[in-house]
């Protein structure tokens, strides 16, 4: 199917506009779209084959320690200065064991004719996506489902389990996709496909974060912890400046991105920092970002985002997404990536800091509520949960529902899903307990740790790859920008997970170590600010500028046409939100994105 293959490669042009490469033999076809970051010459083009043509590599990502790895192979005659060749030579020398040597983000495909196999590998935390499809004797893989959608014979049947996850969490978890025939290779996993038998074997090659979380942490002197964190974090930032093109920082004004900007600014010439200012009271962090930039002397670039911009961008969402994704912060993240493309090619981001260092507000809600009600009799606890859960205030209602569970893991899963549980079950017409149970079980390896640390560890394995990393990859690669995340250097993650719980979380406050590190570099008022998410005021826009689009897209006849959702629930959710007492912006955004995506890719 050469014509189909070419269409699949071209469907990924947005992920690499700088070059197109194809490598074929009688067993496999490899295609690549290149975003030139290291060695932009033809010597670094992909797919890249070994000297005898029996091993070929196609690779998305960056290997930050590839120069050090090359020094371990002094006998090698190098043809390029790019990390793709480092992967190729390491595999030829060591086989799949070489994965443990890599410090980076990656989705790697290796064709090994000698062994009669194809190997697919994904980085430790799922920074780079990797989808796999088996259909009609074909074995396909890609960085985006849009590659499969370029094949007319592709089975577009939605996965019932994935729809449950989507309407519960606003994304599909990191081991599946919205399509029944497509799976994601989970983070830290290796897949081997045997050409002769056509059998697939999947194994986990990385367990460092699980090992670190499962151990009872040893005590550590605060000074020693700070010294080690400073060493690891600053080196992680240094490593991620490896580039032959301009590098900058996505700066929100929050702790994580401010820390990245501080570490980069202290390395030499002031970097470029980029910020989106969101219209609406309580949503804009632009002033804080500007203050941090001024303090560090960066070249600071800002851009505004309002309802008119949102309305324009919504029309682009279906074209961006190979599968539905309903975290609304994708909107400003996309504008930020588009703006970045005018100034830089590589952007450092603070993503991962909340999961690694316990930063989310929901940890505080859950921790305080469970501690405060643990001594209450069961009947009184259930009554308190019922009363709180009936209130229209989102956080209070969600917290109340979490209190109804005696098992903390189940409580966290329901707090995480929030109002989405009742909504998902109503709009899909079936229970969604299985998906909630799966997320609850993810914290099991950290069962000896504090509640906030257990919740953060579950997020590291579910929310981070499924939402946060998927969002930044889709937004940046859509505009041909590469995002790098220093907090997810595996050395930083394992160090943080191995710290005593009180070094990260105490008295309802998280990120203790990071706060102390920042106080040595920024004024206190920039460190002790309350946390804000990267949010947009959809609740207001749906009642104003976006109302016509919402009503038209979710009209009953359009919803009933595909038969996947209960149109009465959709209508009732719209009416309750428009009434002004309840805020169903998350649910309405999930519905809007799903319908637009379905109309674009499934109905056609």
N, C-alpha and C positions, 0 to 999 in steps of 0.2 A: 504494500500500500504506500508507494512512494509519494503520491500526491497528498494523501492524508497526512503522512509524516511531515511533509513540508508545511502544510497548513498548521499543524500542531506547533512546530517550531516558531512559525511567524506569529502565532497567537500569543507568544510570550515576548514579543518585541519590546514592550514597555519595561521589562525587567533587564533588558540589555540592548540599548539602541546603537552601541558602538561597533558591533560586529556580529556576524552570523556564521556559525560553523556546523558542519555535518561530517560524521565519520561513520562508515558502514563496512561490514563484511557480511558473510552469509549467515551469521548468527544474530547480529544485533545492529540496530541503527541508533546512533547517539546524536542529539542535536543540542546546540548551545546558542544562547543569546548573550552577548558580552557587554558588561558595563566595565569599562577600563579604569582600574584603580591602581594596579601594580603592573609594571612593564607593559605599557600600552602598544608596544610594537607587535608585529606579526609573530614574533618568537613566543609571545604569551597567549596566542590564540588557542581556543578550545573548539571541540574536544582535542585532547593531546594524547598521542600514542608514544609508546616506548620505541626504542631503536629497532627492535625486530617486529614491531606491529602487533605483538601478541597481547599486549596490555594497553588499554585506552581509558582515559579519565575524562569525565565531564563533571564540573564542580561549581557550585554556587556558594559564595561566602568569602571569608578571609581567614588565613592562618597567621596569627600574629607572631608566633615564634618560629616562623619558617626559616629565618636566617640562622638562628641557633641550631635548628635541626640540620641544616646544610653542613654546618661545621662538624657534625658527627659523621659525615660521609665525605671525607677529604679526597677519596679516590675517584669520586664521581666527576665526569666531564659535563658541566652544566651548559644547556643550550639557551637558557633564559634566566631572568631574575625574578620570575613569578612563582607564587606559592603552589600553583597547579603542578608544576614540574616537581616540586618538593614532595607532594602527595604521591605522584607517580613513582618516583625513585624509592621513597620509603616503602610503598607497597611491594615493589619488585624485590626489595631487600628483606622485608619482614612479614609480608602478608598482612592480614587484617589487624594484627597486634599493634600496628603503627598508630591506630586511632587514639590509644592512650597517651601518645606523645603530643597530640595536637592541642594547642591553646587557640581556640577560635570559634567561629560560627560557620556551620557548613551543612550542606546537603551534597553528598558525594555519590557518584555512580562510577563503578570500576568494572570494565569488561575484561575478563581474564580468560583468554582462549586456551591457555595451557591447562587450566583447571576445569574448563568447560562451565564457567559460571559467571553470573553477574552479581556484583555486590552493591548494595545501597546502604549508606550510613547517614545518620542524622546527629547533629551536635547534642551536647549533654542536656541542654535545657530547652531545645526546640526553637532556637532563634530563627533558623531558616526552615521553611516548610518543605515537605517532601510527601507527595501523594502517589499512591499505587493503585492501579486498576487492572483487574483480570476479567476479560470478556472475549468470547468467540475465539479461543485459542491465542489471544493476544495478551501479552504482559506489558503494560504501559506504566511509565512513571513520569512525574513532572513536578515543577515548583508551584503550579497553579492549576486548578481544575479546568480553567479555560482551555488548556491544551487538549483535554479530552473532549470538551464541547465542540472542538473544531472537527471532530470525527462524526459524520452524519449517523453512523450506526451505533454510536455510544448510547448505552442504556441510561436514560435520565431518571429512572424511578427513584423517588426520594426514600431515604431510610427512615422508618418510623422512630427508631431510637434517636437518630440525629435530630429529628423534628422536636422530640421531647426536650432534648438538651438545648436546642436553639431557643425555644420559648421559655425554658426555665432560666437559662444563663445568658441568653443573647448571643451565643456562639456554640459551635459544636466542639466537643472535647478533642484533645490532641491525638486520639487514636482512631477517629472515624471522620467521615465527611457527610454532607447532606445527601450524597448519592449512595444507594445500596451497594453498588459495585466498586466503590472507591473507599479506600482507607488511607489514613495518614500513618506513616511510619512514626511510632512514638519517639519522643526525645530520648537520646542516649541508646538507641537501638540499631541493630545491624540486620539487614535482610539479605539472604543468599538465595538466588534463583538458579537452579541447575538446568542447563540447556537441554540435556538429553531426557531427563525424567520429568521436567517441567514442575518439579516440586519446589516449594518455597519453605525456607526455614528462617524464623525470626528469633533473635536473641538480644538480650540486654548487655551492652558492652560497658555501660557506665553506671555505677552504683555509689559513687563517692558521697553524694548528698544524702542518700539513705543511710549509709554507714555513719556519717557525721551526726545526723539527727537522732539516730537510735541509741547512741552512746550517752551515758550519764556524763554531762560535761564536768571537767575538772575545774577547780577554782583557779583564778588567774588574777594577778595584780593589775589594777586598772592602768597603770603606767605601761606595763608590758603589753597589754591588749591594745592600747592606743598606738604604741610604737609599731606593733606588727600590722595593725590595720592600715596605718599610714604607709608603711612599706608596700603592702600588697595592693592597696587601692591606687596609689600614685603610679605604681608600675603597671597596673591594669590600664590606666588612662594613657600612660606613655606608649604601651604596646599598641593601643588602638589609634595612635596617630600615624602608624605605618601606612604611607600612601604616596603616590606620585601625583596626586591631585589635591585641591584645597580641602581642608578639614575645618569644621566648625562645631558649635554646640547648640542643641535645642534647649533653650533656657526658659523655664516656666516661672521661676522665682521661688519654687519649692525647694526643699532641702536637697533632694537627690540631684536635680539638674544643677543646682548651685554648687554642690560638691564637685561635680564633674568640671564645671567651668573654673572653679578655684584650682583644681589639680592641673588643668590644662594651661591656665593663665600663668601659673608659676613655673612653667617649663620654658618660657622664652617670650617670643613675640605675642602680643595680645591676640587671642583668637576672635573669629567672627561668632557672635551669638545671635540667635533668631528667636523671636517671640510673636505669638498671636494674641491680640487683644480681643476678647469676646464681649460683645455688647450685652449689657444687662447687669443690674446690681447684684453683687455677690458672685459673679462669674469671672470677672476680669482680674488677672494677676499681673497685668502688664506693668503696673507701678513698681511692684516688688522686683520683677525681672529687670526693670530699668535701673533700680537702685543697686542691684547686684552687679550689673554690667558696668555701671559708673564706678563702683568700688574697685572692680578688677581692671578697668580701663580697656574693655573689649570694644571691638567694632560692632555696635549693636544695631540690629535691623528689626523693625516692627511692622506688623500688618494687622488691620482690623478685620473682624468677622461678625456679620450681622445677619438678620433674617433674609435680606435680599440675596446675600451671598449664599446662604444656606439653600434657598429655593433653587438657585442656579446649580449648585453642586449636587443636590438630590437627583437631578436628571442624569448626572454622571455616575452615580453609585452603582446602578446595575452593570454598567460597562466595566467598572473597576473590579467587581466581585465575581469570582467563579463559583462561590457558594455564599448564601446569605450570612451577614454579619451585622449585629445590631447594637454594638457599642457606639453611641452617638458621638463620642469624642473622636471617632474616625473623621468627622467633618472638619474640625479645626486642625487635626493632625494632617489631613490632606492638604489644606491650605498652607500649613507650615512647610510641608514637603515641597509644594509647588514653589513657594517663595525661596526655599533653600536652594532649589535647582538653579536659581538665577545667580547664586553667589558661591556655592560650594558643591562638591560631589559626595563628600563623606560627612555625616553628622553624628556626633556623640550624643547619647541620650542617657537620662537618669533612670530609665525603666529598670525594674528589678529591685530597686532599693527597698520598696515597701515589703516585698516578700522576703527578702534576705534579712532585713533588720527590723521587721515587725512595725510597719508604719500605718496600716489602715485603721480608720476609725472603728470599723466593725469589730476589731479585736477588743477595743476598749468597751464597746457596748456589751459584747458577749461576756467578757471577763467580769465586768461590774455587775451585770444582771445575774449571772450564775452564782457569783459569790454572795450577792445580797439576798438571794432567795433560796439558797441551798438548805437553810435550816427551817424553812417553812414546811408545815404539813402538806402532804400531797394535794389534798382538796383545796387548800388555800392557794397553793401555787398555781393549780389549774384555773382557779377563779381569777387570779391576777392576770394570768396569761390571756384568758378570754376577754377580760375588760380592756386590756391594753391592745389586744389584737383587733378589737372592733373600732378603734379610733382611726380617723382619716389621716392623721399625721403619719407619714411614711415610716420614719425611723421608730417611732413608738409602737406602731402596729407590727412591724417586722420583729422588733425585740420581744413583744408579747408572744408572738407565735413561737419564737425560739424557746421561750421559757416553758412551753408545754411539754418539752422533751426532757426526760430525766438523764438520758445519755448525751453527754456534751458533744460527741461527734455528730449525732443527729441534729442537735440544736444548732450547731454551726452550719450544717448543710442547709437548714431551713432559713436561718438568718441570711445566708449567702444568696439564696434564691429569692427571698423577700416575698412580695405580693405575687411574684411570677408563678408560684406553685398553683394557687387556685385558678389563675388566669390560664396557665398552660393546660391544666386538666380540663377546663371548660372549653377552651377553643379547639382542643384536639379530641375531646370526648372520651378520654381514657386516663387512668391513673399514671402518674409519672414518678412513682416511688423508686423505681430501679435506678434512674439517673441520680436521684438524691442520695441513695444508698452508696452508689459508687464514689461520689465525692466525699461522703462521710468516712469511707474506709481508707482514703488516701492518707489520712493523718496517723494511721496505726503505727508506722515505724517510730513516730515521735511520741508514743503514748506516755513516756516517762517525763515528758517536758511540761512546762507551764502551758495553760490553755491558749494563750496568745501565740506561743511558739508552735504549738500543734496546728493551730489554724493557719499560721503563715506557711508552715511546711506543706499543708494541703494546697494552699494557693500556688506555691512554687511548682507543684506538679499538675495543676488543673487550670486555674485562672491565668497564670502567667503565660504558658504556651498557647492556651486556647483563645485568650482575649488580648492581653497586653502586647505580646510579641507578634501575634497575627495582625493586630491593628497597625503597628509601626512598620511591619514589613510590607503590608499591602499599600499603605499610604506612601511610603518612601519609594518603593520600587515602581509604583504607578507613575512616578515622576522621575524615575531613573536617578534616585539618590540612595546611597547606601548608609543605613543606620547601624551604629555600633553601641554596645551596652556594657560599659566597664564593670557595673555591679555584678554582672553574670560571668565574669572571669571565674572559672571553677575554683581557683585558689581562694578568692574572696568569699565565695559561697560556702565552701567547706570550713574556712576559718570562722565565719560568722555562725554557722550552725553548731560548731564545736565550742562556742563561748557559753559560759554560764547564762542561764535565762535572764538573770537580773542585770546582766551587762547590756541587754538589748531592750528589756521591758521591765518597768517597775512603776508602781503607783499609778497605773493607767496611762503611762506615757511610753511610747516606743522610740526606736532609733536613738537610744541614749548615747551609744558610742559615736554615731555620726554627728549628733548635736555637739558633743564635746569637741570633736575634730573641727567642726565648722566655727565654733566660738573662737578658735585661735586664728581664724582667717577672715571672719565677717563680723560686723556689729551685732549685738545681741538682738536688736529688734528685727533683723533679717533672719535670725535663727529660730527665735521663739514664736514665730507667727503660727496661727492655727492652720491645720492642713486643709487644702482645697483640692478637689479633683479637677481634671481637665474636662469641664462640663460645658454644656450649652443650654440656654433657656428654652428648651423645646416646649415646656408646659405652656408658656405664653405664646410662642410662635404657632403652636397648633390651634390656639384660639384666635389667631390673627392671620399673619401673612401666609402660613402653611395650611390653613383650614381648607381652602378650596382643593388643593392638591390631595390632602388626606381624604376628604369626602369622596372625591372622584375616584381615586385609586382603590379605596376600600368600599366602593359601592357594592351592594349585595349581589348584583348579577355577576360582577367580576370575581368576587370571592367564591360564589357558588360554582363557578365554571370549573374550577379544578377539584372541588370536592374534598380538599384536605383540611379545611377549617370550618368551624361552625359559624355561619354568617350572623346568627342571632347574637352570639357572644361578641363578635366584632362590632356590631352595631351598638350593643349595650355599653361596651367599653368606651366607644366614641361619645355616646350621650352622657355617661357619667363624668367623663373628663370635661366636656363642654359645659356641664352644669356648674363647674367651678369649685365644688367641694372636695372632689377627689382628684389626685394627680396620677394619671395613668400614662405619663409621657413615655416611659420605658416600654410599656406594652404596645402603645400605638406606634412607636418608632419601629419596634420589631415587626409589627404587622405591615407597616408601610414598606419597609425594606424587603420583606419576604415577597410581598405582592409584586413590587417593581422587578425584583430579581426573577420571579417565576414568569412574569409576562415577557421578560427579555430572553431568558435562556430555555425555558421549558415550553411555553405556549408557542413561541416563535411565530 
